[in-house]
Protein backbone atom coordinates (compact mmCIF):
# COMPACT_ATOMS: atom_id res chain seq x y z
CA UNK A 1 0.00 0.00 0.00
CA UNK A 2 2.85 2.41 0.83
CA UNK A 3 4.40 1.88 -2.60
CA UNK A 4 1.06 2.69 -4.24
CA UNK A 5 0.72 5.88 -2.20
CA UNK A 6 4.31 6.88 -3.02
CA UNK A 7 3.81 6.63 -6.81
CA UNK A 8 0.40 8.32 -6.59
CA UNK A 9 1.85 11.16 -4.50
CA UNK A 10 4.66 11.58 -7.03
CA UNK A 11 2.15 11.73 -9.89
CA UNK A 12 0.12 14.40 -8.08
CA UNK A 13 3.27 16.45 -7.39
CA UNK A 14 4.30 16.18 -11.03
CA UNK A 15 0.82 17.32 -12.04
CA UNK A 16 1.13 20.63 -10.15
CA UNK A 17 4.01 21.83 -12.32
CA UNK A 18 2.11 23.81 -14.96
CA UNK A 19 -0.25 25.42 -12.46
CA UNK A 20 2.68 26.48 -10.28
CA UNK A 21 4.22 28.24 -13.28
CA UNK A 22 0.94 29.93 -14.18
CA UNK A 23 0.50 31.25 -10.62
CA UNK A 24 4.06 32.57 -10.52
CA UNK A 25 5.14 36.22 -10.75
CA UNK A 26 5.31 38.40 -13.85
CA UNK A 27 8.51 38.54 -15.86
CA UNK A 28 9.22 34.82 -15.98
CA UNK A 29 10.09 32.92 -19.14
CA UNK A 30 9.95 29.18 -19.86
CA UNK A 31 13.76 29.13 -20.02
CA UNK A 32 14.36 30.98 -16.74
CA UNK A 33 11.85 28.84 -14.84
CA UNK A 34 13.25 25.64 -16.31
CA UNK A 35 16.83 26.60 -15.46
CA UNK A 36 16.08 27.40 -11.81
CA UNK A 37 13.84 24.38 -11.42
CA UNK A 38 16.66 22.05 -12.40
CA UNK A 39 19.43 23.87 -10.53
CA UNK A 40 17.42 23.54 -7.32
CA UNK A 41 15.60 20.29 -8.01
CA UNK A 42 18.46 18.49 -9.73
CA UNK A 43 20.82 19.27 -6.85
CA UNK A 44 18.32 18.12 -4.25
CA UNK A 45 17.53 14.97 -6.22
CA UNK A 46 21.22 14.11 -6.59
CA UNK A 47 21.91 14.50 -2.86
CA UNK A 48 18.93 12.39 -1.75
CA UNK A 49 19.28 9.75 -4.46
CA UNK A 50 23.02 9.23 -3.98
CA UNK A 51 22.52 8.86 -0.20
CA UNK A 52 19.87 6.19 -0.83
CA UNK A 53 22.11 4.49 -3.41
CA UNK A 54 24.94 4.35 -0.86
CA UNK A 55 22.54 2.85 1.66
CA UNK A 56 21.54 0.19 -0.86
CA UNK A 57 25.20 -0.60 -1.51
CA UNK A 58 25.89 -1.10 2.20
CA UNK A 59 22.93 -3.47 2.48
CA UNK A 60 23.87 -5.50 -0.60
CA UNK A 61 23.93 -9.24 0.24
CA UNK A 62 27.35 -10.83 0.22
CA UNK A 63 26.34 -13.34 -2.44
CA UNK A 64 24.74 -10.70 -4.69
CA UNK A 65 26.09 -10.06 -8.17
CA UNK A 66 28.83 -7.45 -8.35
CA UNK A 67 27.61 -3.97 -9.32
CA UNK A 68 28.47 -2.78 -12.84
CA UNK A 69 31.69 -0.85 -13.26
CA UNK A 70 31.70 2.79 -14.35
CA UNK A 71 32.67 3.33 -17.95
CA UNK A 72 32.36 5.78 -20.81
CA UNK A 73 29.11 4.28 -22.11
CA UNK A 74 27.09 4.23 -18.85
CA UNK A 75 28.43 7.65 -17.82
CA UNK A 76 27.49 9.04 -21.24
CA UNK A 77 23.97 7.65 -20.92
CA UNK A 78 23.59 9.20 -17.47
CA UNK A 79 24.75 12.60 -18.73
CA UNK A 80 22.40 12.22 -21.69
CA UNK A 81 19.43 11.74 -19.35
CA UNK A 82 20.45 14.89 -17.48
CA UNK A 83 20.76 16.87 -20.71
CA UNK A 84 17.33 15.70 -21.87
CA UNK A 85 15.81 16.54 -18.49
CA UNK A 86 17.27 20.04 -18.79
CA UNK A 87 15.92 20.43 -22.34
CA UNK A 88 12.52 19.12 -21.22
CA UNK A 89 12.02 22.08 -18.88
CA UNK A 90 11.73 25.09 -21.25
CA UNK A 91 9.86 23.01 -23.83
CA UNK A 92 7.28 21.89 -21.25
CA UNK A 93 6.77 25.40 -19.88
CA UNK A 94 6.56 26.81 -23.41
CA UNK A 95 3.69 24.45 -24.14
CA UNK A 96 1.77 25.27 -20.97
CA UNK A 97 2.32 29.04 -21.31
CA UNK A 98 0.98 29.15 -24.88
CA UNK A 99 -1.81 26.56 -24.71
CA UNK A 100 -2.75 26.43 -21.05
CA UNK A 101 -1.90 23.95 -18.34
CA UNK A 102 -4.55 21.37 -19.23
CA UNK A 103 -3.70 21.08 -22.92
CA UNK A 104 0.07 21.64 -22.65
CA UNK A 105 0.55 19.11 -19.88
CA UNK A 106 -1.64 16.39 -21.34
CA UNK A 107 0.00 16.66 -24.77
CA UNK A 108 3.49 16.46 -23.25
CA UNK A 109 2.62 13.55 -21.00
CA UNK A 110 0.49 11.81 -23.60
CA UNK A 111 3.18 11.96 -26.28
CA UNK A 112 6.00 10.84 -23.96
CA UNK A 113 5.19 7.11 -23.61
CA UNK A 114 4.19 6.89 -27.27
CA UNK A 115 7.45 8.45 -28.46
CA UNK A 116 9.39 6.30 -25.99
CA UNK A 117 7.82 3.22 -27.54
CA UNK A 118 8.63 4.42 -31.05
CA UNK A 119 12.26 5.05 -30.09
CA UNK A 120 12.55 1.61 -28.51
CA UNK A 121 11.04 0.11 -31.66
CA UNK A 122 13.68 1.90 -33.76
CA UNK A 123 16.51 0.79 -31.47
CA UNK A 124 15.50 -2.82 -30.88
CA UNK A 125 13.50 -3.56 -34.05
CA UNK A 126 10.98 -5.30 -31.82
CA UNK A 127 7.49 -5.33 -33.35
CA UNK A 128 5.04 -3.44 -31.08
CA UNK A 129 2.02 -5.25 -29.68
CA UNK A 130 -1.45 -4.63 -31.14
CA UNK A 131 -2.43 -3.01 -27.82
CA UNK A 132 0.45 -0.54 -28.07
CA UNK A 133 -0.43 0.31 -31.69
CA UNK A 134 -4.07 0.87 -30.75
CA UNK A 135 -3.06 3.11 -27.84
CA UNK A 136 -0.72 5.05 -30.14
CA UNK A 137 -3.50 5.59 -32.69
CA UNK A 138 -5.89 6.85 -30.00
CA UNK A 139 -3.30 9.15 -28.44
CA UNK A 140 -2.32 10.58 -31.83
CA UNK A 141 -5.95 11.24 -32.70
CA UNK A 142 -6.39 12.94 -29.34
CA UNK A 143 -3.45 15.28 -29.96
CA UNK A 144 -4.80 16.14 -33.43
CA UNK A 145 -8.22 16.98 -31.96
CA UNK A 146 -6.57 19.13 -29.30
CA UNK A 147 -4.63 20.92 -32.00
CA UNK A 148 -7.83 21.68 -33.91
CA UNK A 149 -9.74 22.63 -30.77
CA UNK A 150 -8.32 25.06 -28.26
CA UNK A 151 -10.04 27.28 -25.73
CA UNK A 152 -13.80 27.74 -25.75
CA UNK A 153 -14.68 30.84 -27.73
CA UNK A 154 -11.18 31.08 -29.22
CA UNK A 155 -10.53 32.07 -32.79
CA UNK A 156 -8.81 28.83 -33.70
CA UNK A 157 -7.04 25.77 -32.43
CA UNK A 158 -4.11 25.53 -30.09
CA UNK A 159 -0.92 27.47 -30.72
CA UNK A 160 1.29 25.37 -33.04
CA UNK A 161 4.52 26.54 -31.38
CA UNK A 162 3.16 25.53 -27.99
CA UNK A 163 2.04 22.21 -29.39
CA UNK A 164 5.53 21.57 -30.78
CA UNK A 165 7.00 22.54 -27.42
CA UNK A 166 4.85 19.98 -25.60
CA UNK A 167 5.65 17.25 -28.12
CA UNK A 168 9.34 18.18 -27.90
CA UNK A 169 9.15 17.74 -24.13
CA UNK A 170 7.62 14.31 -24.70
CA UNK A 171 10.43 13.44 -27.11
CA UNK A 172 13.03 14.49 -24.51
CA UNK A 173 11.45 12.12 -22.05
CA UNK A 174 11.43 9.34 -24.63
CA UNK A 175 15.22 9.49 -24.75
CA UNK A 176 15.41 9.53 -20.93
CA UNK A 177 13.16 6.47 -20.63
CA UNK A 178 15.15 4.42 -23.12
CA UNK A 179 18.54 5.41 -21.71
CA UNK A 180 17.46 4.64 -18.14
CA UNK A 181 15.95 1.36 -19.23
CA UNK A 182 19.30 0.23 -20.60
CA UNK A 183 21.17 1.32 -17.48
CA UNK A 184 18.76 -0.58 -15.23
CA UNK A 185 19.00 -3.66 -17.46
CA UNK A 186 22.78 -3.54 -17.02
CA UNK A 187 22.38 -3.73 -13.24
CA UNK A 188 22.74 -0.11 -12.17
CA UNK A 189 20.99 0.88 -8.95
CA UNK A 190 17.84 2.93 -9.74
CA UNK A 191 18.78 5.67 -7.29
CA UNK A 192 22.26 5.95 -8.81
CA UNK A 193 20.69 6.39 -12.25
CA UNK A 194 18.17 8.98 -11.03
CA UNK A 195 20.79 10.79 -8.95
CA UNK A 196 23.16 11.04 -11.90
CA UNK A 197 20.34 12.45 -14.02
CA UNK A 198 19.62 15.10 -11.39
CA UNK A 199 23.28 16.00 -10.91
CA UNK A 200 24.09 16.32 -14.61
CA UNK A 201 20.95 18.36 -15.32
CA UNK A 202 21.75 20.72 -12.42
CA UNK A 203 25.32 21.25 -13.65
CA UNK A 204 24.22 21.88 -17.24
CA UNK A 205 21.53 24.34 -16.17
CA UNK A 206 23.95 26.13 -13.84
CA UNK A 207 25.96 27.16 -16.92
CA UNK A 208 22.83 28.85 -18.29
CA UNK A 209 22.14 30.93 -15.15
CA UNK A 210 24.23 33.98 -16.25
CA UNK A 211 22.31 34.15 -19.52
CA UNK A 212 18.72 34.24 -18.20
CA UNK A 213 16.79 36.97 -16.41
CA UNK A 214 16.15 35.84 -12.84
CA UNK A 215 14.86 39.15 -11.44
CA UNK A 216 11.59 37.42 -10.57
CA UNK A 217 13.49 35.21 -8.13
CA UNK A 218 13.83 38.22 -5.84
CA UNK A 219 10.09 38.27 -5.17
CA UNK A 220 8.41 36.14 -2.52
CA UNK A 221 6.11 34.47 -5.02
CA UNK A 222 9.02 33.80 -7.36
CA UNK A 223 11.13 32.20 -4.65
CA UNK A 224 8.22 30.05 -3.44
CA UNK A 225 7.50 28.93 -7.02
CA UNK A 226 11.16 28.05 -7.66
CA UNK A 227 11.46 26.07 -4.42
CA UNK A 228 8.20 24.21 -5.02
CA UNK A 229 9.04 23.37 -8.63
CA UNK A 230 12.56 22.28 -7.70
CA UNK A 231 12.24 20.50 -4.38
CA UNK A 232 8.64 19.22 -4.48
CA UNK A 233 8.11 18.36 -8.16
CA UNK A 234 11.66 17.14 -8.86
CA UNK A 235 13.62 16.13 -5.73
CA UNK A 236 10.83 14.67 -3.60
CA UNK A 237 8.63 13.45 -6.48
CA UNK A 238 11.37 11.47 -8.25
CA UNK A 239 12.55 9.86 -5.02
CA UNK A 240 8.98 8.83 -4.15
CA UNK A 241 8.41 7.50 -7.66
CA UNK A 242 11.66 5.54 -7.78
CA UNK A 243 11.06 3.97 -4.37
CA UNK A 244 7.42 3.21 -5.17
CA UNK A 245 8.31 1.41 -8.41
CA UNK A 246 10.42 -1.09 -6.46
CA UNK A 247 7.31 -2.64 -4.94
CA UNK A 248 4.80 -2.48 -7.81
CA UNK A 249 4.04 -4.28 -11.02
CA UNK A 250 4.44 -2.43 -14.31
CA UNK A 251 0.67 -2.35 -14.84
CA UNK A 252 -0.06 -0.81 -11.44
CA UNK A 253 2.67 1.81 -11.76
CA UNK A 254 1.62 2.78 -15.28
CA UNK A 255 -1.98 3.19 -14.18
CA UNK A 256 -1.02 5.29 -11.16
CA UNK A 257 1.02 7.68 -13.32
CA UNK A 258 -2.22 8.63 -15.06
CA UNK A 259 -2.86 10.67 -11.91
CA UNK A 260 -0.38 13.21 -13.27
CA UNK A 261 -2.30 14.43 -16.37
CA UNK A 262 -5.53 14.11 -14.40
CA UNK A 263 -4.17 16.41 -11.68
CA UNK A 264 -2.88 18.91 -14.23
CA UNK A 265 -6.20 19.02 -16.09
CA UNK A 266 -8.27 19.43 -12.92
CA UNK A 267 -6.03 22.24 -11.65
CA UNK A 268 -6.05 23.98 -15.03
CA UNK A 269 -9.82 23.98 -15.25
CA UNK A 270 -10.67 24.65 -11.57
CA UNK A 271 -7.81 26.85 -10.33
CA UNK A 272 -6.84 28.69 -13.52
CA UNK A 273 -10.37 28.80 -14.98
CA UNK A 274 -9.28 27.39 -18.32
CA UNK A 275 -12.19 26.66 -20.64
CA UNK A 276 -11.70 24.28 -23.54
CA UNK A 277 -13.77 23.96 -26.69
CA UNK A 278 -15.95 20.91 -27.17
CA UNK A 279 -13.50 19.54 -29.76
CA UNK A 280 -10.56 20.00 -27.37
CA UNK A 281 -12.46 18.21 -24.60
CA UNK A 282 -13.12 15.30 -26.96
CA UNK A 283 -9.40 15.30 -27.76
CA UNK A 284 -8.52 15.12 -24.06
CA UNK A 285 -10.92 12.21 -23.57
CA UNK A 286 -9.52 10.33 -26.59
CA UNK A 287 -5.95 10.95 -25.45
CA UNK A 288 -6.81 9.78 -21.93
CA UNK A 289 -8.31 6.65 -23.48
CA UNK A 290 -5.07 5.99 -25.32
CA UNK A 291 -3.06 6.41 -22.11
CA UNK A 292 -5.42 4.11 -20.22
CA UNK A 293 -5.11 1.47 -22.95
CA UNK A 294 -1.31 1.83 -22.80
CA UNK A 295 -1.39 1.36 -19.03
CA UNK A 296 -3.59 -1.72 -19.36
CA UNK A 297 -1.29 -3.12 -22.02
CA UNK A 298 1.75 -2.74 -19.74
CA UNK A 299 0.66 -5.97 -18.08
CA UNK A 300 2.32 -7.69 -21.01
CA UNK A 301 5.91 -8.73 -20.38
CA UNK A 302 6.85 -7.37 -23.81
CA UNK A 303 6.02 -3.78 -22.95
CA UNK A 304 8.63 -1.39 -21.53
CA UNK A 305 8.65 -0.78 -17.80
CA UNK A 306 6.98 2.53 -16.91
CA UNK A 307 8.95 5.63 -16.04
CA UNK A 308 7.85 8.95 -14.57
CA UNK A 309 6.27 10.92 -17.40
CA UNK A 310 7.18 14.34 -16.03
CA UNK A 311 10.43 16.14 -15.21
C-alpha positions in Angstrom: 0.0 0.0 0.0 2.8 2.4 0.8 4.4 1.9 -2.6 1.1 2.7 -4.2 0.7 5.9 -2.2 4.3 6.9 -3.0 3.8 6.6 -6.8 0.4 8.3 -6.6 1.8 11.2 -4.5 4.7 11.6 -7.0 2.1 11.7 -9.9 0.1 14.4 -8.1 3.3 16.5 -7.4 4.3 16.2 -11.0 0.8 17.3 -12.0 1.1 20.6 -10.1 4.0 21.8 -12.3 2.1 23.8 -15.0 -0.3 25.4 -12.5 2.7 26.5 -10.3 4.2 28.2 -13.3 0.9 29.9 -14.2 0.5 31.3 -10.6 4.1 32.6 -10.5 5.1 36.2 -10.7 5.3 38.4 -13.9 8.5 38.5 -15.9 9.2 34.8 -16.0 10.1 32.9 -19.1 10.0 29.2 -19.9 13.8 29.1 -20.0 14.4 31.0 -16.7 11.9 28.8 -14.8 13.2 25.6 -16.3 16.8 26.6 -15.5 16.1 27.4 -11.8 13.8 24.4 -11.4 16.7 22.1 -12.4 19.4 23.9 -10.5 17.4 23.5 -7.3 15.6 20.3 -8.0 18.5 18.5 -9.7 20.8 19.3 -6.9 18.3 18.1 -4.2 17.5 15.0 -6.2 21.2 14.1 -6.6 21.9 14.5 -2.9 18.9 12.4 -1.7 19.3 9.7 -4.5 23.0 9.2 -4.0 22.5 8.9 -0.2 19.9 6.2 -0.8 22.1 4.5 -3.4 24.9 4.4 -0.9 22.5 2.8 1.7 21.5 0.2 -0.9 25.2 -0.6 -1.5 25.9 -1.1 2.2 22.9 -3.5 2.5 23.9 -5.5 -0.6 23.9 -9.2 0.2 27.4 -10.8 0.2 26.3 -13.3 -2.4 24.7 -10.7 -4.7 26.1 -10.1 -8.2 28.8 -7.4 -8.4 27.6 -4.0 -9.3 28.5 -2.8 -12.8 31.7 -0.8 -13.3 31.7 2.8 -14.3 32.7 3.3 -18.0 32.4 5.8 -20.8 29.1 4.3 -22.1 27.1 4.2 -18.8 28.4 7.6 -17.8 27.5 9.0 -21.2 24.0 7.6 -20.9 23.6 9.2 -17.5 24.8 12.6 -18.7 22.4 12.2 -21.7 19.4 11.7 -19.3 20.4 14.9 -17.5 20.8 16.9 -20.7 17.3 15.7 -21.9 15.8 16.5 -18.5 17.3 20.0 -18.8 15.9 20.4 -22.3 12.5 19.1 -21.2 12.0 22.1 -18.9 11.7 25.1 -21.2 9.9 23.0 -23.8 7.3 21.9 -21.3 6.8 25.4 -19.9 6.6 26.8 -23.4 3.7 24.4 -24.1 1.8 25.3 -21.0 2.3 29.0 -21.3 1.0 29.2 -24.9 -1.8 26.6 -24.7 -2.7 26.4 -21.1 -1.9 23.9 -18.3 -4.5 21.4 -19.2 -3.7 21.1 -22.9 0.1 21.6 -22.6 0.6 19.1 -19.9 -1.6 16.4 -21.3 0.0 16.7 -24.8 3.5 16.5 -23.3 2.6 13.5 -21.0 0.5 11.8 -23.6 3.2 12.0 -26.3 6.0 10.8 -24.0 5.2 7.1 -23.6 4.2 6.9 -27.3 7.5 8.4 -28.5 9.4 6.3 -26.0 7.8 3.2 -27.5 8.6 4.4 -31.1 12.3 5.0 -30.1 12.6 1.6 -28.5 11.0 0.1 -31.7 13.7 1.9 -33.8 16.5 0.8 -31.5 15.5 -2.8 -30.9 13.5 -3.6 -34.0 11.0 -5.3 -31.8 7.5 -5.3 -33.3 5.0 -3.4 -31.1 2.0 -5.2 -29.7 -1.5 -4.6 -31.1 -2.4 -3.0 -27.8 0.4 -0.5 -28.1 -0.4 0.3 -31.7 -4.1 0.9 -30.7 -3.1 3.1 -27.8 -0.7 5.1 -30.1 -3.5 5.6 -32.7 -5.9 6.9 -30.0 -3.3 9.2 -28.4 -2.3 10.6 -31.8 -5.9 11.2 -32.7 -6.4 12.9 -29.3 -3.4 15.3 -30.0 -4.8 16.1 -33.4 -8.2 17.0 -32.0 -6.6 19.1 -29.3 -4.6 20.9 -32.0 -7.8 21.7 -33.9 -9.7 22.6 -30.8 -8.3 25.1 -28.3 -10.0 27.3 -25.7 -13.8 27.7 -25.8 -14.7 30.8 -27.7 -11.2 31.1 -29.2 -10.5 32.1 -32.8 -8.8 28.8 -33.7 -7.0 25.8 -32.4 -4.1 25.5 -30.1 -0.9 27.5 -30.7 1.3 25.4 -33.0 4.5 26.5 -31.4 3.2 25.5 -28.0 2.0 22.2 -29.4 5.5 21.6 -30.8 7.0 22.5 -27.4 4.8 20.0 -25.6 5.6 17.2 -28.1 9.3 18.2 -27.9 9.2 17.7 -24.1 7.6 14.3 -24.7 10.4 13.4 -27.1 13.0 14.5 -24.5 11.5 12.1 -22.0 11.4 9.3 -24.6 15.2 9.5 -24.7 15.4 9.5 -20.9 13.2 6.5 -20.6 15.1 4.4 -23.1 18.5 5.4 -21.7 17.5 4.6 -18.1 15.9 1.4 -19.2 19.3 0.2 -20.6 21.2 1.3 -17.5 18.8 -0.6 -15.2 19.0 -3.7 -17.5 22.8 -3.5 -17.0 22.4 -3.7 -13.2 22.7 -0.1 -12.2 21.0 0.9 -8.9 17.8 2.9 -9.7 18.8 5.7 -7.3 22.3 6.0 -8.8 20.7 6.4 -12.2 18.2 9.0 -11.0 20.8 10.8 -8.9 23.2 11.0 -11.9 20.3 12.4 -14.0 19.6 15.1 -11.4 23.3 16.0 -10.9 24.1 16.3 -14.6 20.9 18.4 -15.3 21.8 20.7 -12.4 25.3 21.2 -13.6 24.2 21.9 -17.2 21.5 24.3 -16.2 23.9 26.1 -13.8 26.0 27.2 -16.9 22.8 28.9 -18.3 22.1 30.9 -15.1 24.2 34.0 -16.2 22.3 34.2 -19.5 18.7 34.2 -18.2 16.8 37.0 -16.4 16.1 35.8 -12.8 14.9 39.1 -11.4 11.6 37.4 -10.6 13.5 35.2 -8.1 13.8 38.2 -5.8 10.1 38.3 -5.2 8.4 36.1 -2.5 6.1 34.5 -5.0 9.0 33.8 -7.4 11.1 32.2 -4.6 8.2 30.0 -3.4 7.5 28.9 -7.0 11.2 28.0 -7.7 11.5 26.1 -4.4 8.2 24.2 -5.0 9.0 23.4 -8.6 12.6 22.3 -7.7 12.2 20.5 -4.4 8.6 19.2 -4.5 8.1 18.4 -8.2 11.7 17.1 -8.9 13.6 16.1 -5.7 10.8 14.7 -3.6 8.6 13.5 -6.5 11.4 11.5 -8.2 12.5 9.9 -5.0 9.0 8.8 -4.2 8.4 7.5 -7.7 11.7 5.5 -7.8 11.1 4.0 -4.4 7.4 3.2 -5.2 8.3 1.4 -8.4 10.4 -1.1 -6.5 7.3 -2.6 -4.9 4.8 -2.5 -7.8 4.0 -4.3 -11.0 4.4 -2.4 -14.3 0.7 -2.4 -14.8 -0.1 -0.8 -11.4 2.7 1.8 -11.8 1.6 2.8 -15.3 -2.0 3.2 -14.2 -1.0 5.3 -11.2 1.0 7.7 -13.3 -2.2 8.6 -15.1 -2.9 10.7 -11.9 -0.4 13.2 -13.3 -2.3 14.4 -16.4 -5.5 14.1 -14.4 -4.2 16.4 -11.7 -2.9 18.9 -14.2 -6.2 19.0 -16.1 -8.3 19.4 -12.9 -6.0 22.2 -11.6 -6.0 24.0 -15.0 -9.8 24.0 -15.2 -10.7 24.7 -11.6 -7.8 26.9 -10.3 -6.8 28.7 -13.5 -10.4 28.8 -15.0 -9.3 27.4 -18.3 -12.2 26.7 -20.6 -11.7 24.3 -23.5 -13.8 24.0 -26.7 -16.0 20.9 -27.2 -13.5 19.5 -29.8 -10.6 20.0 -27.4 -12.5 18.2 -24.6 -13.1 15.3 -27.0 -9.4 15.3 -27.8 -8.5 15.1 -24.1 -10.9 12.2 -23.6 -9.5 10.3 -26.6 -5.9 11.0 -25.5 -6.8 9.8 -21.9 -8.3 6.6 -23.5 -5.1 6.0 -25.3 -3.1 6.4 -22.1 -5.4 4.1 -20.2 -5.1 1.5 -22.9 -1.3 1.8 -22.8 -1.4 1.4 -19.0 -3.6 -1.7 -19.4 -1.3 -3.1 -22.0 1.7 -2.7 -19.7 0.7 -6.0 -18.1 2.3 -7.7 -21.0 5.9 -8.7 -20.4 6.8 -7.4 -23.8 6.0 -3.8 -23.0 8.6 -1.4 -21.5 8.7 -0.8 -17.8 7.0 2.5 -16.9 8.9 5.6 -16.0 7.9 8.9 -14.6 6.3 10.9 -17.4 7.2 14.3 -16.0 10.4 16.1 -15.2 
